[in-house]
Amino acid sequence: MIDKKIKIIGIGDEGQNGLLPIYKKYIFESELLVGGERLLNLFPEYHGEKRVIKGGLKNLIDDLAQESRRVVILASGDPLFYGIGSYLGKKLKVEIYPYLSSIQLAFSRMNESWQDAYVTSVHGRSIQGLIQRINGREKIALLTDDINTPAKIAQYLRSYHVDEYLAFVAENLGGENERCGYYELEELENIDFSPLNVVILKKVKKVKVWSFGIADNEFHQRKPEKGLITKKEIRSLSLMELNLKEDSVVWDIGTCTGSIAIEASLIAKNGQVFAIEKSELDLENCYKNQVKFRTDFTVIKGKAPDYLHTFSEPDAVFIGGTAGNMDDILAACCSRLKEGGRIVLNAVTIENLVQAVEGFKQNGFETTITLAQISRSKPILQLTRFDALNPIYIITAKHKEGVI
């Protein structure tokens, strides 16, 4: 590779007119100009070789690593803001010259500060999980694409009964066809926008935001058979044992009402949660609870270990029910668990406790066990007594040290 650094130059919708003279000089003095077709078309008078970026970047990086000519790469806005700058900077010797990011321009059109905004992207990404990432935040900036459009985003949010935000959509920022405006989410569902747009959500009224340790009676449950739920105290202890991070991948086996999966989603906002449940009635309540608590995770109707192979490899697994398939479920979970991960199994009977500990041992896992005996206060006339909940064995399993 040559000693000269490749220059990555950010550019806006106004093209050459928005560039500093020194940046234009770099571009027209280069011998190879690389970028998306739209950006390359902004320089019709360029006399060097043009190369369109298509597909993955590996071949491009391999070629540029051997390039002896002066190279400039064009990028949209700030190359280090959800752009190619960071990735290329780790693979090649580069100098980066940013333009204003689309988010920065959008907030300027609103006359709003943006240092306190939560910024995320659904550009080229699944919209799943967006609701728990943004729920409760005061100011949100969203990068969109031609699939996750402002209309699609509005429909998605309204499916979770979101109505506390006013949307600001900024199209073609810096270009001749720039258009900006405020919209209610309901009206946003039926409007088409240019593919080049940014959505800002600004909270205009307060709503309840759920936090760790949701009361049992808040969940939709089976009636009249209430009680098919991991109780709050056991749920909290089990989630603590799972040791979740913001980006954890979590499995919830036998999710029932979805209480564990829901609270896991509130913790692992940037991760993924997968749940499986065989009961149609319980699944109906799980779906209702997803909407109520604004959590968007994958739920499969089935009986584990079926379908577990379709889930991403987990950092944490919660097993609330096995329906007689404990050995097969443990084998499937233990074989897929990532290094450093944990499996937490709740057992009610001594027989299930023994079977679980032996099953983990056979799969090369070590266990710790907590016996949780919880009592709750209950009024009786003018006095107070305690009602005991069923004792629960909380079994936490991890890879044996040095064994993966």
TORDOTOR-759726 format. One record per residue (C-alpha): residue number from 1; x, y, z; residue in one letter. Coordinates in steps of 0.02 Angstrom, whole numbers, plus 50000, padded with zeros to 5 digits. Layout:
<rs>
NUM;X;Y;Z;a
...
</rs>
This chain:
<rs>
1;50000;50000;50000;m
2;50060;50177;49963;i
3;50113;50296;50101;d
4;49986;50426;50045;k
5;49826;50416;50143;k
6;49662;50389;50053;i
7;49547;50537;50077;k
8;49366;50507;50126;i
9;49262;50663;50094;i
10;49085;50688;50156;g
11;48964;50774;50039;i
12;48786;50839;50053;g
13;48637;50845;49937;d
14;48694;51011;49863;e
15;48845;50922;49792;g
16;48996;51024;49744;q
17;48916;51186;49802;n
18;48929;51129;49983;g
19;49111;51081;49977;l
20;49257;51184;50040;l
21;49376;51234;49899;p
22;49515;51126;49972;i
23;49401;50972;49967;y
24;49359;51005;49784;k
25;49544;51022;49750;k
26;49577;50851;49829;y
27;49440;50773;49723;i
28;49493;50844;49555;f
29;49677;50810;49588;e
30;49641;50627;49627;s
31;49662;50489;49499;e
32;49529;50371;49566;l
33;49360;50429;49633;l
34;49260;50301;49729;v
35;49081;50313;49793;g
36;48898;50273;49767;g
37;48829;50306;49594;e
38;48725;50455;49653;r
39;48878;50541;49728;l
40;48991;50505;49580;l
41;48861;50582;49464;n
42;48885;50747;49556;l
43;49055;50761;49470;f
44;49021;50743;49282;p
45;49178;50841;49236;e
46;49296;50727;49334;y
47;49430;50658;49217;h
48;49503;50518;49322;g
49;49436;50342;49344;e
50;49272;50321;49436;k
51;49229;50165;49533;r
52;49052;50131;49597;v
53;49037;50049;49768;i
54;48921;49900;49751;k
55;48886;49759;49872;g
56;49013;49722;50008;g
57;49172;49819;50043;l
58;49296;49676;50054;k
59;49345;49676;49870;n
60;49356;49866;49871;l
61;49472;49863;50022;i
62;49583;49729;49944;d
63;49599;49833;49785;d
64;49630;49998;49874;l
65;49762;49919;49985;a
66;49865;49890;49826;q
67;49822;50056;49743;e
68;49967;50172;49700;s
69;49863;50316;49632;r
70;49789;50463;49726;r
71;49619;50404;49789;v
72;49467;50497;49854;v
73;49314;50408;49923;i
74;49149;50504;49927;l
75;49027;50473;50069;a
76;48860;50548;50118;s
77;48864;50676;50258;g
78;48981;50629;50399;d
79;49073;50467;50351;p
80;49092;50425;50535;l
81;48906;50439;50573;f
82;48827;50273;50522;y
83;48942;50283;50371;g
84;49087;50189;50294;i
85;49222;50298;50374;g
86;49244;50197;50533;s
87;49253;50030;50443;y
88;49373;50089;50308;l
89;49478;50179;50439;g
90;49513;50012;50525;k
91;49568;49929;50363;k
92;49659;50067;50268;l
93;49763;50223;50298;k
94;49637;50363;50277;v
95;49605;50546;50311;e
96;49422;50590;50343;i
97;49343;50757;50299;y
98;49163;50758;50361;p
99;49015;50857;50298;y
100;48865;50898;50409;l
101;48768;50741;50455;s
102;48585;50729;50404;s
103;48537;50724;50588;i
104;48633;50884;50623;q
105;48548;50971;50477;l
106;48375;50909;50529;a
107;48392;50978;50705;f
108;48452;51143;50635;s
109;48292;51153;50531;r
110;48194;51126;50693;m
111;48298;51256;50789;n
112;48323;51119;50919;e
113;48479;51065;51012;s
114;48529;50885;50980;w
115;48662;50843;51108;q
116;48524;50767;51215;d
117;48442;50667;51075;a
118;48443;50478;51062;y
119;48502;50431;50888;v
120;48469;50263;50807;t
121;48452;50190;50634;s
122;48331;50077;50542;v
123;48424;50106;50378;h
124;48463;49935;50308;g
125;48410;49856;50472;r
126;48258;49769;50542;s
127;48135;49881;50633;i
128;48108;49743;50762;q
129;48155;49798;50937;g
130;48145;49983;50897;l
131;48005;50014;51022;i
132;48103;49963;51177;q
133;48255;50061;51119;r
134;48161;50225;51103;i
135;48017;50208;51226;n
136;48016;50347;51357;g
137;48151;50453;51275;r
138;48116;50638;51255;e
139;48197;50667;51085;k
140;48235;50533;50955;i
141;48322;50544;50786;a
142;48294;50404;50661;l
143;48387;50365;50501;l
144;48267;50283;50379;t
145;48272;50191;50212;d
146;48152;50146;50071;d
147;48079;50002;50173;i
148;48075;50079;50347;n
149;47994;50239;50286;t
150;47915;50374;50396;p
151;47745;50294;50359;a
152;47809;50121;50409;k
153;47886;50191;50568;i
154;47722;50278;50613;a
155;47622;50119;50585;q
156;47744;50020;50690;y
157;47740;50143;50836;l
158;47551;50159;50832;r
159;47536;49969;50844;s
160;47610;49991;51019;y
161;47486;50132;51058;h
162;47620;50266;51044;v
163;47540;50438;51029;d
164;47651;50547;51138;e
165;47769;50602;50999;y
166;47759;50735;50866;l
167;47860;50689;50712;a
168;47972;50806;50613;f
169;48019;50741;50441;v
170;48160;50822;50343;a
171;48180;50773;50160;e
172;48322;50804;50037;n
173;48417;50909;50163;l
174;48526;51038;50078;g
175;48457;51000;49907;g
176;48342;51093;49789;e
177;48192;50987;49840;n
178;48216;51006;50027;e
179;48054;50994;50126;r
180;48030;50993;50314;c
181;47874;50984;50422;g
182;47789;50924;50580;y
183;47663;50781;50578;y
184;47555;50683;50697;e
185;47597;50497;50690;l
186;47421;50458;50630;e
187;47435;50571;50478;e
188;47613;50515;50444;l
189;47549;50339;50403;e
190;47475;50398;50238;n
191;47610;50514;50169;i
192;47747;50470;50045;d
193;47915;50553;50065;f
194;48076;50560;49968;s
195;48190;50411;50009;p
196;48318;50537;50075;l
197;48238;50586;50240;n
198;48266;50594;50426;v
199;48132;50574;50561;v
200;48142;50665;50727;i
201;48019;50616;50865;l
202;47987;50744;51001;k
203;47888;50696;51155;k
204;47742;50814;51184;v
205;47654;50726;51328;k
206;47698;50611;51471;k
207;47660;50424;51474;v
208;47699;50284;51596;k
209;47868;50202;51568;v
210;47890;50030;51644;w
211;48046;49986;51742;s
212;48122;49832;51822;f
213;48009;49730;51937;g
214;47836;49744;51858;i
215;47694;49693;51975;a
216;47612;49526;51933;d
217;47438;49600;51920;n
218;47494;49717;51781;e
219;47514;49571;51660;f
220;47374;49497;51557;h
221;47355;49320;51623;q
222;47247;49168;51595;r
223;47076;49180;51675;k
224;47009;49109;51788;p
225;47175;49017;51810;e
226;47279;49167;51862;k
227;47448;49123;51931;g
228;47533;49051;51775;l
229;47669;49182;51785;i
230;47844;49193;51857;t
231;47810;49295;52013;k
232;47892;49465;52027;k
233;48015;49418;52163;e
234;48070;49257;52076;i
235;48073;49348;51909;r
236;48186;49483;51980;s
237;48306;49357;52058;l
238;48310;49253;51898;s
239;48346;49405;51789;l
240;48486;49457;51906;m
241;48560;49283;51888;e
242;48551;49296;51698;l
243;48673;49443;51710;n
244;48600;49532;51559;l
245;48685;49673;51465;k
246;48609;49802;51347;e
247;48658;49698;51195;d
248;48624;49523;51263;s
249;48540;49388;51160;v
250;48413;49302;51272;v
251;48304;49146;51259;w
252;48146;49124;51362;d
253;48086;48943;51356;i
254;47906;48920;51410;g
255;47871;49106;51409;t
256;47686;49092;51456;c
257;47629;49273;51485;t
258;47798;49336;51426;g
259;47846;49415;51592;s
260;48029;49361;51587;i
261;48048;49401;51401;a
262;47969;49572;51428;i
263;48081;49622;51572;e
264;48232;49550;51480;a
265;48187;49660;51330;s
266;48181;49813;51443;l
267;48359;49774;51500;i
268;48433;49711;51336;a
269;48364;49855;51233;k
270;48497;49838;51099;n
271;48500;49649;51100;g
272;48378;49514;51046;q
273;48251;49413;51144;v
274;48178;49249;51080;f
275;48033;49161;51167;a
276;47940;48998;51140;i
277;47772;48942;51211;e
278;47660;48793;51166;k
279;47494;48860;51236;s
280;47387;48963;51118;e
281;47295;49045;51263;l
282;47456;49097;51347;d
283;47525;49163;51182;l
284;47373;49276;51162;e
285;47412;49354;51331;n
286;47596;49366;51286;c
287;47553;49467;51130;y
288;47441;49583;51232;k
289;47581;49607;51358;n
290;47706;49648;51221;q
291;47595;49791;51166;v
292;47558;49852;51343;k
293;47741;49854;51397;f
294;47805;49908;51226;r
295;47926;49766;51196;t
296;47957;49689;51026;d
297;48036;49517;51033;f
298;48020;49356;50932;t
299;47887;49235;50997;v
300;47868;49059;50923;i
301;47720;48943;50953;k
302;47794;48772;50986;g
303;47868;48650;51109;k
304;48054;48661;51149;a
305;48179;48603;51095;p
306;48090;48621;50927;d
307;48129;48788;50841;y
308;48273;48831;50958;l
309;48391;48804;50810;h
310;48310;48956;50727;t
311;48362;49072;50871;f
312;48526;49167;50873;s
313;48659;49099;50991;e
314;48616;49159;51167;p
315;48711;49251;51302;d
316;48575;49200;51425;a
317;48437;49069;51433;v
318;48290;49064;51552;f
319;48197;48899;51568;i
320;48029;48920;51653;g
321;47950;48759;51591;g
322;48008;48601;51502;t
323;47846;48502;51475;a
324;47940;48340;51508;g
325;48081;48375;51384;n
326;48211;48435;51508;m
327;48357;48328;51448;d
328;48333;48376;51266;d
329;48308;48560;51309;i
330;48464;48567;51418;l
331;48568;48483;51282;a
332;48508;48609;51153;a
333;48536;48760;51266;c
334;48706;48704;51330;c
335;48771;48670;51155;s
336;48722;48845;51093;r
337;48764;48954;51244;l
338;48903;49081;51211;k
339;49061;49083;51313;e
340;49030;49170;51479;g
341;48842;49149;51463;g
342;48719;49084;51592;r
343;48567;48971;51596;i
344;48439;48996;51734;v
345;48309;48862;51767;l
346;48165;48877;51890;n
347;48108;48714;51970;a
348;47964;48685;52090;v
349;47993;48503;52137;t
350;48142;48413;52211;i
351;48134;48288;52068;e
352;48153;48425;51937;n
353;48293;48503;52038;l
354;48390;48339;52040;v
355;48358;48308;51855;q
356;48414;48484;51808;a
357;48576;48478;51910;v
358;48619;48306;51838;e
359;48575;48364;51662;g
360;48688;48516;51674;f
361;48828;48407;51744;k
362;48815;48289;51596;q
363;48830;48438;51479;n
364;48989;48499;51564;g
365;48909;48641;51662;f
366;48928;48689;51844;e
367;48779;48748;51945;t
368;48734;48855;52094;t
369;48563;48843;52175;i
370;48457;48969;52269;t
371;48303;48913;52364;l
372;48184;49063;52365;a
373;48049;49058;52496;q
374;47948;49217;52478;i
375;47804;49280;52585;s
376;47697;49432;52551;r
377;47603;49536;52678;s
378;47414;49521;52675;k
379;47286;49619;52776;p
380;47174;49521;52894;i
381;47039;49628;52978;l
382;47140;49771;53054;q
383;47299;49668;53062;l
384;47429;49602;52941;t
385;47489;49426;52910;r
386;47604;49343;52782;f
387;47552;49230;52637;d
388;47689;49112;52578;a
389;47720;49085;52393;l
390;47775;48915;52330;n
391;47961;48887;52362;p
392;48063;48895;52201;i
393;48234;48824;52161;y
394;48331;48947;52052;i
395;48469;48848;51966;i
396;48606;48947;51880;t
397;48719;48852;51761;a
398;48883;48908;51680;k
399;49020;48825;51579;h
400;49149;48745;51690;k
401;49305;48852;51697;e
402;49416;48811;51549;g
403;49281;48706;51464;v
404;49184;48777;51315;i
</rs>
